[in-house]
Amino acid sequence: MNYQLVRLHMPTSDESRERLSEIENQLAIHFEENPIGEYDGNEIGEGQFTVWLYGADADQLAKEVQKVLGPLSVPTGSFLFLRHGSVEDENAQVQKIPL
């Protein structure tokens, strides 16, 4: 399968890590219960808390992420990064969606 990428980027501070972990947990639970994509963990560094998701359709993944985030409070400056194509595809379209 040709997996596409959606990354959720959220600015972080020491005080917000617990809240960001809860957002990540909500996404992991959602994608476990609704297998339209795969939750692939997080990365913390350089002032960012990043959550990685993969699936067949980056647009559909992004819509699902936004559905989960709707009732949650994400930090100002958060955004989604979408890659419409595989990692090997040098011509894959990328997109940034502010939240």
PyMOL commands that set and color helices and strands:
alter all, ss='L'
color gray80, all
select helices_A, chain A and resi 14-33+58-69
alter helices_A, ss='H'
color red, helices_A
select strands_A, chain A and resi 4-11+37-45+48-55+79-84+93-98
alter strands_A, ss='S'
color yellow, strands_A
deselect
rebuild
show_as cartoon
